[in-house]
Amino acid sequence: MTNPRRLRRSVVGVLGALLAMSAVATAQPPPAPPYPPAPPPRSSPPAPPPRSYPPPAVVEAAPPPLSPAMRVIYAPFYAAGLVIRYGVYYVIVAPLEVFGRALNYGVEGGVSRGDDR
């Protein structure tokens, strides 16, 4: 059989452990440290704003236009750039966009003829 003294010790031990665990669980964190003291007041007031502002910075003007000789040299490259830029768009991109719209909306393009009133 069990010893009543041993049973009492174990009950007291379990109650003590429960009390200790509840004290740890309900313990409050330590208080936050106090705020630092305020800085000392200024001894002199701030300087007033200037009466007039400095003139704005000078912006460099656009570069001068190219000379006629440089324009003649540059013109073929400019034309080639335009052909590549718009040629790629109108030869490759635009037909693909039109084909995609035809697949999405059909030949009618999603617009009714007005017959269905």
C-alpha positions as CSV (number, residue, x, y, z in Angstrom):
1,M,0.0,0.0,0.0
2,T,1.0,3.6,-0.2
3,N,2.4,5.5,2.6
4,P,0.3,8.5,3.6
5,R,3.4,10.5,4.4
6,R,4.8,9.8,1.0
7,L,1.5,10.7,-0.6
8,R,1.4,14.0,1.3
9,R,4.9,14.9,0.2
10,S,4.2,14.2,-3.4
11,V,0.9,16.3,-3.3
12,V,2.8,19.2,-1.7
13,G,5.6,18.9,-4.3
14,V,3.1,18.9,-7.2
15,L,1.2,21.9,-5.7
16,G,4.5,23.7,-5.2
17,A,5.6,23.0,-8.7
18,L,2.2,24.2,-10.0
19,L,2.5,27.4,-7.9
20,A,6.0,28.1,-9.2
21,M,4.9,27.5,-12.8
22,S,2.0,29.8,-12.4
23,A,4.2,32.5,-10.9
24,V,6.6,32.3,-13.9
25,A,3.7,32.3,-16.4
26,T,2.1,35.4,-14.9
27,A,5.3,37.3,-14.3
28,Q,5.4,40.8,-15.8
29,P,8.3,42.0,-17.9
30,P,10.6,44.5,-16.3
31,P,9.5,48.1,-16.8
32,A,10.9,50.1,-19.8
33,P,13.9,52.4,-19.0
34,P,12.9,56.1,-18.6
35,Y,13.1,58.5,-21.5
36,P,16.4,60.4,-21.8
37,P,16.3,64.0,-20.5
38,A,15.3,66.8,-22.8
39,P,18.0,68.7,-24.5
40,P,18.9,72.1,-23.0
41,P,17.2,75.1,-24.6
42,R,19.0,77.1,-27.3
43,S,20.9,80.1,-26.2
44,S,20.3,82.0,-29.4
45,P,17.4,82.1,-31.8
46,P,17.8,80.6,-35.3
47,A,19.1,82.8,-38.1
48,P,16.5,84.6,-40.1
49,P,16.0,83.5,-43.8
50,P,18.0,85.4,-46.4
51,R,16.4,88.5,-47.8
52,S,17.0,87.5,-51.4
53,Y,17.9,84.1,-52.8
54,P,20.9,83.6,-55.0
55,P,20.3,83.6,-58.8
56,P,19.4,80.2,-60.3
57,A,22.2,78.1,-61.9
58,V,22.9,78.7,-65.5
59,V,21.6,75.9,-67.7
60,E,23.7,74.9,-70.6
61,A,22.0,75.7,-73.9
62,A,21.3,72.9,-76.5
63,P,24.3,72.0,-78.7
64,P,24.6,73.8,-82.0
65,P,23.0,72.0,-85.0
66,L,25.2,69.8,-87.2
67,S,27.0,71.2,-90.1
68,P,25.7,70.4,-93.6
69,A,28.6,68.0,-94.2
70,M,27.9,66.1,-91.0
71,R,24.2,66.0,-92.0
72,V,25.1,64.4,-95.3
73,I,27.3,61.8,-93.5
74,Y,24.7,61.1,-90.8
75,A,21.6,60.9,-93.1
76,P,22.1,57.3,-94.4
77,F,22.4,56.0,-90.8
78,Y,19.3,58.0,-89.8
79,A,17.3,56.6,-92.7
80,A,18.5,53.0,-91.9
81,G,17.4,53.5,-88.3
82,L,14.0,54.6,-89.4
83,V,13.7,51.7,-91.8
84,I,14.7,49.2,-89.1
85,R,12.4,50.7,-86.5
86,Y,9.3,51.1,-88.5
87,G,10.0,48.2,-90.9
88,V,10.2,45.8,-88.0
89,Y,6.9,47.1,-86.6
90,Y,4.9,47.2,-89.8
91,V,6.3,43.9,-91.2
92,I,6.4,41.8,-88.1
93,V,4.5,43.3,-85.1
94,A,1.5,44.8,-86.8
95,P,0.5,41.7,-88.8
96,L,0.8,39.6,-85.6
97,E,-1.4,42.0,-83.8
98,V,-4.0,41.9,-86.5
99,F,-3.9,38.1,-86.7
100,G,-4.3,37.9,-82.9
101,R,-7.3,40.2,-83.0
102,A,-8.9,38.2,-85.8
103,L,-8.4,35.0,-83.7
104,N,-10.0,36.7,-80.6
105,Y,-12.9,38.6,-82.2
106,G,-13.4,36.8,-85.5
107,V,-13.5,38.4,-89.0
108,E,-16.2,40.9,-87.9
109,G,-13.9,42.3,-85.3
110,G,-16.5,42.3,-82.5
111,V,-18.6,45.0,-84.2
112,S,-22.1,44.3,-85.2
113,R,-23.4,45.5,-88.6
114,G,-26.6,46.9,-87.0
115,D,-28.8,44.1,-88.5
116,D,-29.5,42.6,-85.0
117,R,-31.8,45.3,-83.7
